[in-house]
Amino acid sequence: MPVPPSTATGLEPRLGTTTFVPPL
């Protein structure tokens, strides 16, 4: 199960998916 986006990890949710990817 994917974790919610966190500024601590620097990850943000990708639109239209449940997969979290690092901001480019």
N, C-alpha and C positions, 0 to 999 in steps of 0.2 A: 504493500500500500504506500503510495507516494506521500511524502511529508509536505506540509504547507510551506510556502516561500518564506525565507528568512533572510534578513539583511546580514545576519551573522555569517551565513554560508555564502552569501552573494548570489544565491540562485533565485531565478524568477520563473513563474509558470509560463509555459509555451501556450499560445492561444490555440484553442480548438483541441488540445490534448491534455492528458493527465501527466505527461512527461515533463520534468523540470530540467531546463537547460541553463547554463551560465550565460549571462548577458554578454552580447558581443560589443 
